[in-house]
Amino acid sequence: MTISETLPAASPTPAVQTWNGRLWGVLAVLCAVLFLDGLDVSMVGVALPSIGSELGLSTTSLQWVVNGYVLGYGGLLLLGGRTADLLGRRRVFLIALGVFTVASLVGGLVDDGGLLIATRFIKGLAAAFTAPTALSILTTTFPEGPARNRALSIFTVFGASGYSSGLILGGVLTSLGWRWNFLVPVPLALAALIGGLFLIARDKPAAGGGHDLGGAVTLTAGTLLTVYAVVTAPARGWLAPLSIAQFVLAAALLTAFVLIENRVRHPLVRLGILRVGSIVRANLSMVALLGSYVSFQFMMTLYLQDVLHWSPLKMALALLPAGLVVAFGSPLVGRLIDRYGTARLITVAMVSLSLGYVWILVTAGSDPRYPATILPTMLLLGGGFGFGFSAIMAQATDGVHDDEQGLASGLVQSSGQIGTALILAVVSALVASGLAAGDFSGFRPGVGLVTGVAIAGLLLNVISLAGRRS
């Protein structure tokens, strides 16, 4: 089965596109939003101990400062991407970015833990609409081929730079007061909002669809409940009656969604897109990439701060090399995709990622040394993430009609977020039971899990390449 048999034909686009000032401006706005997403996640993570101390939040409550964002973001990503297709990308992008800006400001001013968590959920909800919409604006503004690959590589640089900058900036701002971690991004978000208002071209909503209320309700409820169940299950137990009930209800809601989409005239999500092998592989590869990478960063943060008692700034500098490799390597990805294709590049990225995890497992012992063990691992992981993320994004949206770019973008990002939540939940449980060891041995089960996830992603792409050659 070919892509043309399962996807509507893409609109013809010019082979060469001259990048004028307006195009660069649009790309700058989109990159600023992705930069903010990365900045927010890493800065808040560094500030958690100070937040808990000032607002009197227990460890159980404090996790929701992070998980509240994950719940809103991962639960509504797919709906966010499709909403942009149906209602207009520019309109959805600007409204969601405005909500994100206001929630950031309020989060830096509140004095109640419950209100802070509520603002985090609202920010995650807004990001669930800005992230896939930004990617769909990029893929519809820049034609498929060299122009889009170049734009995607620049887009990725800002995502990695946001995360890396957030680690350093979070360490500095937390020493001044944790509220600055919420307030500093507000001017940048406001500037992006004003820039988007003037630079992003108006687009028309899709002519068909938009009447699938049942699909919207079951999809939103099912994905929200899935993410919530995954995040809360480790605390109460995966086999606890409430956990099992939540997973069963989430499965029932998502099953109902599939049945509805197969019957309505204008489905919210055209399920035929999942018959395309390259798109399915891209989504599974994103699970392996993000799930293993974010979970490993989480473990290293705990190890360096709680076991070795490093300061937040010293810990951030130790993890920074991975972000620097992404920042300097990602601009090359567009040209590499043009020359070698996405499949080969994703495979190479998965090799680098897997080698990084294997290296630390083999060389760490009970007390890994930074120059010989941790630094090479971070460099290998940076190479895997930098080359893999852009290639996966390109593969997930290649050949997709403009009317479904938001759907494809939301699908791949939703897969990454929900997959990350699941893997991180298991890793958190494994690490919590091993922290008492007081050395790296307590983290080995978690590192072993992310290694297995990365190798599974590698095998998926190797088998695909071998099948294509045969």
DRENDO-1510 file (C-alpha; in Angstrom, 1 decimal, always signed):
<recs>
REC; n; res; u; v; w
REC; 1; MET; +0.0; +0.0; +0.0 .
REC; 2; THR; +1.4; +3.4; -1.0 .
REC; 3; ILE; +1.1; +6.7; +0.8 .
REC; 4; SER; -1.0; +8.0; -2.1 .
REC; 5; GLU; -3.6; +5.3; -1.5 .
REC; 6; THR; -4.1; +6.4; +2.1 .
REC; 7; LEU; -3.5; +10.1; +2.1 .
REC; 8; PRO; -5.2; +12.9; +0.1 .
REC; 9; ALA; -2.8; +14.3; -2.5 .
REC; 10; ALA; -0.6; +17.1; -1.1 .
REC; 11; SER; -1.0; +20.5; -2.7 .
REC; 12; PRO; +1.6; +21.3; -5.4 .
REC; 13; THR; +4.4; +23.4; -4.0 .
REC; 14; PRO; +7.3; +25.2; -5.7 .
REC; 15; ALA; +10.7; +23.4; -5.7 .
REC; 16; VAL; +12.5; +26.5; -4.7 .
REC; 17; GLN; +11.4; +29.1; -2.1 .
REC; 18; THR; +13.1; +32.4; -1.4 .
REC; 19; TRP; +13.2; +33.2; +2.3 .
REC; 20; ASN; +12.3; +36.9; +2.6 .
REC; 21; GLY; +12.0; +38.9; +5.8 .
REC; 22; ARG; +8.5; +37.9; +6.5 .
REC; 23; LEU; +9.3; +34.1; +6.3 .
REC; 24; TRP; +12.2; +34.6; +8.7 .
REC; 25; GLY; +9.9; +36.5; +11.0 .
REC; 26; VAL; +7.3; +33.7; +11.0 .
REC; 27; LEU; +10.0; +31.1; +11.7 .
REC; 28; ALA; +11.3; +33.3; +14.5 .
REC; 29; VAL; +7.8; +33.4; +16.1 .
REC; 30; LEU; +7.4; +29.7; +15.9 .
REC; 31; CYS; +10.9; +29.0; +17.2 .
REC; 32; ALA; +10.2; +31.4; +20.2 .
REC; 33; VAL; +7.1; +29.3; +21.2 .
REC; 34; LEU; +9.1; +26.0; +21.1 .
REC; 35; PHE; +11.9; +27.7; +23.0 .
REC; 36; LEU; +9.4; +28.7; +25.7 .
REC; 37; ASP; +8.1; +25.2; +26.0 .
REC; 38; GLY; +11.6; +23.8; +26.6 .
REC; 39; LEU; +12.5; +26.7; +28.9 .
REC; 40; ASP; +9.4; +26.2; +31.0 .
REC; 41; VAL; +9.9; +22.5; +31.6 .
REC; 42; SER; +13.6; +22.7; +32.6 .
REC; 43; MET; +13.4; +25.9; +34.7 .
REC; 44; VAL; +10.4; +24.7; +36.8 .
REC; 45; GLY; +12.2; +21.4; +37.4 .
REC; 46; VAL; +15.2; +23.1; +38.9 .
REC; 47; ALA; +12.9; +25.3; +41.1 .
REC; 48; LEU; +10.8; +22.6; +42.6 .
REC; 49; PRO; +12.6; +22.4; +46.0 .
REC; 50; SER; +12.2; +26.1; +46.6 .
REC; 51; ILE; +8.5; +26.1; +45.5 .
REC; 52; GLY; +7.8; +23.3; +47.9 .
REC; 53; SER; +9.5; +25.0; +50.8 .
REC; 54; GLU; +7.8; +28.4; +50.4 .
REC; 55; LEU; +4.3; +27.1; +49.6 .
REC; 56; GLY; +4.4; +24.2; +52.0 .
REC; 57; LEU; +3.8; +21.5; +49.4 .
REC; 58; SER; +4.5; +17.9; +50.2 .
REC; 59; THR; +6.5; +15.7; +47.8 .
REC; 60; THR; +3.3; +14.2; +46.5 .
REC; 61; SER; +1.7; +17.6; +45.9 .
REC; 62; LEU; +4.9; +19.0; +44.5 .
REC; 63; GLN; +5.0; +16.5; +41.6 .
REC; 64; TRP; +1.8; +18.0; +40.3 .
REC; 65; VAL; +3.6; +21.2; +39.5 .
REC; 66; VAL; +5.3; +19.2; +36.8 .
REC; 67; ASN; +2.5; +16.6; +36.2 .
REC; 68; GLY; -0.2; +19.2; +36.0 .
REC; 69; TYR; +1.5; +20.6; +32.9 .
REC; 70; VAL; +2.0; +17.1; +31.5 .
REC; 71; LEU; -1.6; +16.2; +32.0 .
REC; 72; GLY; -2.9; +19.2; +30.1 .
REC; 73; TYR; -0.2; +19.0; +27.4 .
REC; 74; GLY; -0.2; +15.3; +26.7 .
REC; 75; GLY; -4.0; +14.9; +27.1 .
REC; 76; LEU; -5.1; +17.5; +24.6 .
REC; 77; LEU; -2.3; +17.5; +22.0 .
REC; 78; LEU; -4.1; +15.5; +19.4 .
REC; 79; LEU; -7.3; +17.6; +19.8 .
REC; 80; GLY; -5.2; +20.7; +19.6 .
REC; 81; GLY; -3.6; +19.8; +16.3 .
REC; 82; ARG; -6.9; +18.9; +14.7 .
REC; 83; THR; -8.7; +21.9; +16.1 .
REC; 84; ALA; -6.1; +24.1; +14.3 .
REC; 85; ASP; -7.0; +22.3; +11.0 .
REC; 86; LEU; -10.7; +22.8; +11.5 .
REC; 87; LEU; -10.9; +26.3; +12.9 .
REC; 88; GLY; -7.8; +27.9; +11.4 .
REC; 89; ARG; -4.2; +27.6; +12.4 .
REC; 90; ARG; -3.5; +31.3; +13.0 .
REC; 91; ARG; -6.6; +31.9; +15.2 .
REC; 92; VAL; -5.9; +28.8; +17.4 .
REC; 93; PHE; -2.2; +29.6; +17.7 .
REC; 94; LEU; -2.7; +33.2; +18.8 .
REC; 95; ILE; -5.5; +32.4; +21.3 .
REC; 96; ALA; -3.6; +29.6; +22.9 .
REC; 97; LEU; -0.4; +31.7; +23.1 .
REC; 98; GLY; -2.4; +34.4; +24.8 .
REC; 99; VAL; -3.7; +32.0; +27.4 .
REC; 100; PHE; -0.1; +30.6; +27.9 .
REC; 101; THR; +1.2; +34.2; +28.5 .
REC; 102; VAL; -1.5; +35.0; +31.1 .
REC; 103; ALA; -1.1; +31.7; +32.9 .
REC; 104; SER; +2.7; +32.3; +33.2 .
REC; 105; LEU; +2.1; +35.7; +34.7 .
REC; 106; VAL; -0.5; +34.4; +37.2 .
REC; 107; GLY; +1.7; +31.4; +38.1 .
REC; 108; GLY; +4.5; +33.8; +39.2 .
REC; 109; LEU; +2.1; +35.8; +41.5 .
REC; 110; VAL; +0.0; +33.2; +43.3 .
REC; 111; ASP; +0.7; +32.3; +47.0 .
REC; 112; ASP; -1.3; +29.0; +47.0 .
REC; 113; GLY; +0.0; +25.6; +45.9 .
REC; 114; GLY; -3.4; +24.6; +44.5 .
REC; 115; LEU; -3.6; +27.7; +42.3 .
REC; 116; LEU; -0.1; +27.2; +41.1 .
REC; 117; ILE; -0.9; +23.7; +40.0 .
REC; 118; ALA; -4.0; +25.0; +38.3 .
REC; 119; THR; -2.0; +27.5; +36.3 .
REC; 120; ARG; +0.4; +24.7; +35.3 .
REC; 121; PHE; -2.5; +22.7; +34.0 .
REC; 122; ILE; -3.8; +25.7; +32.0 .
REC; 123; LYS; -0.3; +26.3; +30.6 .
REC; 124; GLY; -0.1; +22.6; +29.5 .
REC; 125; LEU; -3.5; +22.9; +27.9 .
REC; 126; ALA; -2.4; +26.0; +26.0 .
REC; 127; ALA; +0.8; +24.4; +24.9 .
REC; 128; ALA; -1.2; +21.4; +23.6 .
REC; 129; PHE; -2.7; +23.9; +21.1 .
REC; 130; THR; +0.4; +26.0; +20.4 .
REC; 131; ALA; +2.9; +23.2; +19.9 .
REC; 132; PRO; +1.1; +21.2; +17.1 .
REC; 133; THR; -0.3; +24.4; +15.6 .
REC; 134; ALA; +3.2; +25.9; +15.4 .
REC; 135; LEU; +4.5; +22.8; +13.6 .
REC; 136; SER; +1.6; +22.8; +11.2 .
REC; 137; ILE; +2.1; +26.5; +10.4 .
REC; 138; LEU; +5.7; +25.7; +9.7 .
REC; 139; THR; +5.0; +22.7; +7.5 .
REC; 140; THR; +2.3; +24.6; +5.5 .
REC; 141; THR; +4.4; +27.8; +5.2 .
REC; 142; PHE; +7.6; +26.0; +4.0 .
REC; 143; PRO; +7.1; +23.5; +1.1 .
REC; 144; GLU; +8.0; +19.9; +1.5 .
REC; 145; GLY; +11.7; +19.3; +0.6 .
REC; 146; PRO; +14.8; +21.3; +1.3 .
REC; 147; ALA; +13.0; +24.4; +2.5 .
REC; 148; ARG; +10.9; +22.5; +5.1 .
REC; 149; ASN; +13.9; +20.3; +6.2 .
REC; 150; ARG; +15.9; +23.5; +6.8 .
REC; 151; ALA; +13.1; +25.1; +8.7 .
REC; 152; LEU; +12.6; +22.0; +10.9 .
REC; 153; SER; +16.3; +21.8; +11.7 .
REC; 154; ILE; +16.3; +25.5; +12.9 .
REC; 155; PHE; +13.0; +24.8; +14.8 .
REC; 156; THR; +14.7; +21.9; +16.6 .
REC; 157; VAL; +17.7; +24.0; +17.6 .
REC; 158; PHE; +15.4; +26.4; +19.5 .
REC; 159; GLY; +13.7; +23.6; +21.3 .
REC; 160; ALA; +17.0; +22.2; +22.5 .
REC; 161; SER; +18.3; +25.6; +23.3 .
REC; 162; GLY; +15.2; +26.4; +25.4 .
REC; 163; TYR; +15.7; +23.2; +27.4 .
REC; 164; SER; +19.5; +23.8; +27.9 .
REC; 165; SER; +19.0; +27.5; +28.7 .
REC; 166; GLY; +16.3; +26.7; +31.1 .
REC; 167; LEU; +18.7; +24.4; +33.1 .
REC; 168; ILE; +21.2; +27.2; +33.5 .
REC; 169; LEU; +18.7; +30.1; +33.8 .
REC; 170; GLY; +16.7; +28.1; +36.3 .
REC; 171; GLY; +19.7; +27.6; +38.5 .
REC; 172; VAL; +20.4; +31.4; +38.5 .
REC; 173; LEU; +16.8; +32.6; +38.9 .
REC; 174; THR; +16.0; +30.1; +41.7 .
REC; 175; SER; +18.8; +31.7; +43.7 .
REC; 176; LEU; +16.9; +35.1; +43.3 .
REC; 177; GLY; +13.5; +33.6; +44.0 .
REC; 178; TRP; +11.5; +30.8; +42.3 .
REC; 179; ARG; +8.8; +33.2; +41.0 .
REC; 180; TRP; +11.3; +34.6; +38.5 .
REC; 181; ASN; +11.2; +31.2; +36.7 .
REC; 182; PHE; +7.5; +31.9; +35.9 .
REC; 183; LEU; +7.8; +35.7; +35.2 .
REC; 184; VAL; +10.9; +35.8; +33.0 .
REC; 185; PRO; +9.2; +34.0; +30.1 .
REC; 186; VAL; +6.2; +36.4; +30.0 .
REC; 187; PRO; +7.9; +39.2; +27.9 .
REC; 188; LEU; +9.1; +36.7; +25.4 .
REC; 189; ALA; +5.7; +35.1; +25.1 .
REC; 190; LEU; +4.1; +38.5; +24.7 .
REC; 191; ALA; +6.6; +39.5; +22.0 .
REC; 192; ALA; +5.9; +36.2; +20.1 .
REC; 193; LEU; +2.1; +36.9; +20.4 .
REC; 194; ILE; +2.5; +40.4; +18.9 .
REC; 195; GLY; +4.8; +39.1; +16.2 .
REC; 196; GLY; +2.4; +36.3; +15.3 .
REC; 197; LEU; -0.4; +38.8; +15.0 .
REC; 198; PHE; +1.3; +40.7; +12.3 .
REC; 199; LEU; +3.4; +38.1; +10.5 .
REC; 200; ILE; +1.4; +34.8; +10.4 .
REC; 201; ALA; -0.8; +34.8; +7.3 .
REC; 202; ARG; -4.5; +34.3; +7.7 .
REC; 203; ASP; -5.8; +30.9; +6.7 .
REC; 204; LYS; -9.3; +29.5; +6.1 .
REC; 205; PRO; -10.8; +26.8; +8.3 .
REC; 206; ALA; -11.3; +23.4; +6.7 .
REC; 207; ALA; -14.4; +23.2; +4.4 .
REC; 208; GLY; -15.5; +19.9; +5.8 .
REC; 209; GLY; -15.6; +18.4; +9.3 .
REC; 210; GLY; -15.9; +20.1; +12.6 .
REC; 211; HIS; -19.3; +18.4; +13.5 .
REC; 212; ASP; -17.8; +15.4; +15.4 .
REC; 213; LEU; -18.9; +16.3; +18.9 .
REC; 214; GLY; -18.9; +12.7; +20.1 .
REC; 215; GLY; -15.4; +12.1; +18.8 .
REC; 216; ALA; -14.1; +15.3; +20.5 .
REC; 217; VAL; -15.6; +14.3; +23.8 .
REC; 218; THR; -14.4; +10.7; +23.8 .
REC; 219; LEU; -10.9; +11.6; +22.5 .
REC; 220; THR; -10.4; +14.4; +25.1 .
REC; 221; ALA; -11.7; +12.4; +28.0 .
REC; 222; GLY; -9.9; +9.2; +27.0 .
REC; 223; THR; -6.5; +10.9; +26.5 .
REC; 224; LEU; -6.8; +13.0; +29.7 .
REC; 225; LEU; -7.7; +10.0; +31.7 .
REC; 226; THR; -4.9; +7.9; +30.2 .
REC; 227; VAL; -2.3; +10.5; +31.1 .
REC; 228; TYR; -3.8; +11.0; +34.6 .
REC; 229; ALA; -3.8; +7.3; +35.2 .
REC; 230; VAL; -0.2; +6.9; +34.1 .
REC; 231; VAL; +1.0; +9.7; +36.2 .
REC; 232; THR; -0.8; +8.7; +39.4 .
REC; 233; ALA; -0.5; +4.9; +39.2 .
REC; 234; PRO; +3.0; +4.6; +40.7 .
REC; 235; ALA; +1.9; +6.3; +43.9 .
REC; 236; ARG; -1.0; +4.1; +44.6 .
REC; 237; GLY; +0.1; +1.0; +42.7 .
REC; 238; TRP; -0.4; -0.2; +39.1 .
REC; 239; LEU; -2.7; -3.0; +40.2 .
REC; 240; ALA; -4.7; -0.9; +42.7 .
REC; 241; PRO; -8.5; -1.1; +42.0 .
REC; 242; LEU; -8.7; +2.6; +41.2 .
REC; 243; SER; -5.7; +2.4; +38.8 .
REC; 244; ILE; -7.2; -0.6; +37.0 .
REC; 245; ALA; -10.6; +1.2; +36.9 .
REC; 246; GLN; -9.1; +4.3; +35.4 .
REC; 247; PHE; -7.2; +2.3; +32.7 .
REC; 248; VAL; -10.3; +0.3; +31.8 .
REC; 249; LEU; -12.5; +3.5; +31.5 .
REC; 250; ALA; -9.8; +5.2; +29.4 .
REC; 251; ALA; -9.6; +2.2; +27.1 .
REC; 252; ALA; -13.4; +2.2; +26.8 .
REC; 253; LEU; -13.5; +5.9; +25.9 .
REC; 254; LEU; -10.8; +5.5; +23.3 .
REC; 255; THR; -12.5; +2.5; +21.8 .
REC; 256; ALA; -15.7; +4.5; +21.6 .
REC; 257; PHE; -13.7; +7.2; +19.8 .
REC; 258; VAL; -12.5; +4.8; +17.2 .
REC; 259; LEU; -16.0; +3.4; +16.6 .
REC; 260; ILE; -17.4; +7.0; +16.2 .
REC; 261; GLU; -14.6; +8.0; +13.8 .
REC; 262; ASN; -15.4; +5.0; +11.6 .
REC; 263; ARG; -19.0; +6.0; +11.3 .
REC; 264; VAL; -19.4; +9.8; +11.2 .
REC; 265; ARG; -19.3; +11.6; +7.9 .
REC; 266; HIS; -16.8; +14.3; +9.0 .
REC; 267; PRO; -14.5; +12.6; +11.6 .
REC; 268; LEU; -12.4; +14.6; +13.9 .
REC; 269; VAL; -9.4; +12.3; +13.1 .
REC; 270; ARG; -9.2; +10.5; +9.9 .
REC; 271; LEU; -8.0; +7.1; +11.0 .
REC; 272; GLY; -6.7; +6.2; +7.5 .
REC; 273; ILE; -3.6; +8.3; +8.4 .
REC; 274; LEU; -2.5; +5.4; +10.7 .
REC; 275; ARG; -2.4; +3.0; +7.7 .
REC; 276; VAL; +0.8; +4.8; +6.5 .
REC; 277; GLY; +3.8; +2.8; +7.7 .
REC; 278; SER; +6.2; +5.7; +7.8 .
REC; 279; ILE; +3.9; +7.8; +10.0 .
REC; 280; VAL; +3.3; +4.9; +12.4 .
REC; 281; ARG; +7.1; +4.3; +12.6 .
REC; 282; ALA; +7.7; +8.1; +13.2 .
REC; 283; ASN; +5.2; +8.0; +16.1 .
REC; 284; LEU; +6.8; +5.0; +17.7 .
REC; 285; SER; +10.3; +6.4; +17.2 .
REC; 286; MET; +9.2; +9.6; +19.0 .
REC; 287; VAL; +8.1; +7.5; +21.9 .
REC; 288; ALA; +11.5; +5.8; +22.1 .
REC; 289; LEU; +13.4; +9.0; +21.6 .
REC; 290; LEU; +11.5; +11.3; +24.0 .
REC; 291; GLY; +10.6; +8.6; +26.5 .
REC; 292; SER; +14.1; +7.4; +27.0 .
REC; 293; TYR; +15.8; +10.9; +26.8 .
REC; 294; VAL; +13.5; +12.7; +29.3 .
REC; 295; SER; +13.5; +9.8; +31.7 .
REC; 296; PHE; +17.3; +9.6; +31.7 .
REC; 297; GLN; +17.6; +13.3; +32.3 .
REC; 298; PHE; +15.2; +12.9; +35.3 .
REC; 299; MET; +17.4; +10.2; +36.8 .
REC; 300; MET; +20.6; +12.1; +36.3 .
REC; 301; THR; +19.0; +15.2; +38.0 .
REC; 302; LEU; +18.2; +13.0; +41.0 .
REC; 303; TYR; +21.6; +11.3; +41.1 .
REC; 304; LEU; +23.7; +14.5; +40.8 .
REC; 305; GLN; +21.6; +16.5; +43.3 .
REC; 306; ASP; +20.3; +13.9; +45.8 .
REC; 307; VAL; +23.2; +11.5; +45.8 .
REC; 308; LEU; +26.2; +13.6; +44.9 .
REC; 309; HIS; +24.7; +16.8; +46.5 .
REC; 310; TRP; +25.6; +19.0; +43.6 .
REC; 311; SER; +24.0; +22.5; +43.4 .
REC; 312; PRO; +21.3; +23.1; +40.7 .
REC; 313; LEU; +23.7; +25.2; +38.7 .
REC; 314; LYS; +26.5; +22.6; +38.8 .
REC; 315; MET; +24.1; +19.9; +37.8 .
REC; 316; ALA; +22.8; +22.0; +34.9 .
REC; 317; LEU; +26.3; +22.5; +33.6 .
REC; 318; ALA; +27.0; +18.8; +33.8 .
REC; 319; LEU; +24.0; +18.0; +31.5 .
REC; 320; LEU; +24.6; +21.0; +29.2 .
REC; 321; PRO; +26.8; +19.2; +26.7 .
REC; 322; ALA; +23.8; +17.2; +25.3 .
REC; 323; GLY; +22.0; +20.4; +24.6 .
REC; 324; LEU; +25.0; +22.0; +23.0 .
REC; 325; VAL; +25.4; +19.0; +20.6 .
REC; 326; VAL; +21.7; +19.4; +19.6 .
REC; 327; ALA; +22.1; +23.2; +19.2 .
REC; 328; PHE; +25.2; +23.0; +16.9 .
REC; 329; GLY; +24.2; +19.7; +15.2 .
REC; 330; SER; +20.6; +20.4; +14.3 .
REC; 331; PRO; +21.3; +23.0; +11.6 .
REC; 332; LEU; +23.0; +20.2; +9.6 .
REC; 333; VAL; +20.0; +17.9; +9.8 .
REC; 334; GLY; +18.0; +19.5; +6.9 .
REC; 335; ARG; +20.9; +18.9; +4.4 .
REC; 336; LEU; +21.4; +15.4; +5.7 .
REC; 337; ILE; +17.7; +14.6; +5.3 .
REC; 338; ASP; +17.9; +15.9; +1.7 .
REC; 339; ARG; +20.8; +13.6; +1.0 .
REC; 340; TYR; +20.1; +10.4; +2.9 .
REC; 341; GLY; +16.3; +10.5; +3.7 .
REC; 342; THR; +14.6; +10.4; +7.1 .
REC; 343; ALA; +14.7; +6.6; +7.6 .
REC; 344; ARG; +18.5; +6.4; +7.6 .
REC; 345; LEU; +18.9; +9.4; +9.7 .
REC; 346; ILE; +16.5; +8.2; +12.4 .
REC; 347; THR; +18.3; +4.8; +12.4 .
REC; 348; VAL; +21.7; +6.5; +13.0 .
REC; 349; ALA; +20.1; +8.7; +15.7 .
REC; 350; MET; +18.8; +5.6; +17.5 .
REC; 351; VAL; +22.2; +3.9; +17.3 .
REC; 352; SER; +23.8; +7.0; +19.0 .
REC; 353; LEU; +21.0; +7.1; +21.6 .
REC; 354; SER; +21.3; +3.3; +22.4 .
REC; 355; LEU; +25.2; +3.5; +22.6 .
REC; 356; GLY; +24.9; +6.4; +25.1 .
REC; 357; TYR; +22.8; +4.3; +27.5 .
REC; 358; VAL; +24.9; +1.2; +27.0 .
REC; 359; TRP; +28.1; +3.2; +27.7 .
REC; 360; ILE; +26.9; +4.4; +31.1 .
REC; 361; LEU; +25.7; +0.9; +32.1 .
REC; 362; VAL; +29.0; -0.7; +31.2 .
REC; 363; THR; +31.4; +1.9; +32.5 .
REC; 364; ALA; +29.6; +3.5; +35.5 .
REC; 365; GLY; +30.2; +1.0; +38.3 .
REC; 366; SER; +28.8; +2.2; +41.6 .
REC; 367; ASP; +30.3; +5.7; +41.3 .
REC; 368; PRO; +30.5; +7.0; +37.6 .
REC; 369; ARG; +33.2; +9.6; +36.9 .
REC; 370; TYR; +32.1; +12.6; +34.9 .
REC; 371; PRO; +34.9; +12.8; +32.3 .
REC; 372; ALA; +35.0; +9.1; +31.5 .
REC; 373; THR; +31.3; +8.1; +31.8 .
REC; 374; ILE; +28.8; +10.9; +32.1 .
REC; 375; LEU; +30.3; +13.3; +29.6 .
REC; 376; PRO; +30.6; +10.7; +26.7 .
REC; 377; THR; +27.0; +9.6; +27.5 .
REC; 378; MET; +25.6; +13.1; +27.3 .
REC; 379; LEU; +27.4; +13.7; +24.0 .
REC; 380; LEU; +26.0; +10.5; +22.5 .
REC; 381; LEU; +22.5; +11.3; +23.7 .
REC; 382; GLY; +22.8; +14.9; +22.3 .
REC; 383; GLY; +23.7; +13.4; +18.9 .
REC; 384; GLY; +20.8; +11.0; +19.0 .
REC; 385; PHE; +18.3; +13.6; +20.0 .
REC; 386; GLY; +19.6; +16.3; +17.7 .
REC; 387; PHE; +19.6; +14.2; +14.6 .
REC; 388; GLY; +16.6; +12.1; +15.4 .
REC; 389; PHE; +14.0; +14.7; +16.5 .
REC; 390; SER; +14.0; +16.7; +13.2 .
REC; 391; ALA; +14.1; +13.6; +11.1 .
REC; 392; ILE; +11.1; +12.1; +13.0 .
REC; 393; MET; +9.1; +15.3; +12.6 .
REC; 394; ALA; +9.8; +15.4; +8.9 .
REC; 395; GLN; +8.8; +11.8; +8.5 .
REC; 396; ALA; +5.6; +12.2; +10.5 .
REC; 397; THR; +4.4; +15.0; +8.2 .
REC; 398; ASP; +5.8; +14.1; +4.8 .
REC; 399; GLY; +3.1; +13.5; +2.1 .
REC; 400; VAL; +0.3; +14.8; +4.4 .
REC; 401; HIS; -2.2; +17.3; +2.9 .
REC; 402; ASP; -2.1; +20.8; +4.3 .
REC; 403; ASP; -5.6; +20.2; +5.7 .
REC; 404; GLU; -4.2; +17.5; +7.9 .
REC; 405; GLN; -0.8; +18.9; +8.9 .
REC; 406; GLY; -2.2; +19.8; +12.3 .
REC; 407; LEU; -3.5; +16.3; +12.8 .
REC; 408; ALA; -0.2; +14.7; +11.8 .
REC; 409; SER; +1.8; +17.2; +14.0 .
REC; 410; GLY; -0.5; +16.7; +17.0 .
REC; 411; LEU; -0.3; +12.9; +16.5 .
REC; 412; VAL; +3.4; +12.6; +16.7 .
REC; 413; GLN; +3.8; +15.0; +19.6 .
REC; 414; SER; +1.0; +13.4; +21.5 .
REC; 415; SER; +2.7; +10.0; +21.0 .
REC; 416; GLY; +5.9; +11.4; +22.4 .
REC; 417; GLN; +4.2; +13.0; +25.4 .
REC; 418; ILE; +2.0; +10.1; +26.4 .
REC; 419; GLY; +4.9; +7.7; +25.8 .
REC; 420; THR; +7.2; +9.8; +27.9 .
REC; 421; ALA; +4.6; +9.9; +30.8 .
REC; 422; LEU; +4.3; +6.2; +30.8 .
REC; 423; ILE; +8.1; +5.5; +30.7 .
REC; 424; LEU; +8.8; +8.2; +33.2 .
REC; 425; ALA; +6.2; +6.8; +35.6 .
REC; 426; VAL; +7.8; +3.4; +35.5 .
REC; 427; VAL; +11.3; +4.8; +35.8 .
REC; 428; SER; +10.2; +7.0; +38.8 .
REC; 429; ALA; +8.9; +3.9; +40.6 .
REC; 430; LEU; +12.2; +2.0; +39.9 .
REC; 431; VAL; +14.4; +4.8; +41.1 .
REC; 432; ALA; +12.3; +5.5; +44.2 .
REC; 433; SER; +12.9; +2.0; +45.4 .
REC; 434; GLY; +16.6; +2.2; +44.7 .
REC; 435; LEU; +17.5; +5.7; +46.1 .
REC; 436; ALA; +18.3; +4.2; +49.5 .
REC; 437; ALA; +21.4; +2.5; +47.9 .
REC; 438; GLY; +23.2; +5.9; +48.0 .
REC; 439; ASP; +25.1; +5.3; +44.8 .
REC; 440; PHE; +24.5; +4.7; +41.1 .
REC; 441; SER; +23.5; +1.1; +41.6 .
REC; 442; GLY; +20.0; +2.3; +42.7 .
REC; 443; PHE; +19.6; +3.9; +39.2 .
REC; 444; ARG; +20.7; +0.9; +37.2 .
REC; 445; PRO; +17.1; -0.6; +36.8 .
REC; 446; GLY; +15.8; +2.7; +35.4 .
REC; 447; VAL; +18.8; +3.1; +33.0 .
REC; 448; GLY; +18.3; -0.5; +31.9 .
REC; 449; LEU; +14.6; +0.3; +31.1 .
REC; 450; VAL; +15.4; +3.4; +29.0 .
REC; 451; THR; +18.2; +1.4; +27.2 .
REC; 452; GLY; +15.6; -1.3; +26.3 .
REC; 453; VAL; +13.2; +1.4; +25.0 .
REC; 454; ALA; +16.0; +3.0; +22.8 .
REC; 455; ILE; +17.1; -0.4; +21.4 .
REC; 456; ALA; +13.4; -1.2; +20.6 .
REC; 457; GLY; +13.2; +2.0; +18.6 .
REC; 458; LEU; +16.5; +1.1; +16.8 .
REC; 459; LEU; +15.2; -2.4; +15.9 .
REC; 460; LEU; +12.0; -0.9; +14.5 .
REC; 461; ASN; +13.9; +1.3; +12.1 .
REC; 462; VAL; +16.5; -1.3; +11.2 .
REC; 463; ILE; +13.9; -3.8; +10.3 .
REC; 464; SER; +12.1; -1.2; +8.2 .
REC; 465; LEU; +15.3; -0.3; +6.3 .
REC; 466; ALA; +16.2; -4.0; +5.8 .
REC; 467; GLY; +12.7; -4.6; +4.4 .
REC; 468; ARG; +13.0; -1.7; +2.0 .
REC; 469; ARG; +16.3; -2.9; +0.6 .
REC; 470; SER; +15.1; -6.5; +0.2 .
</recs>
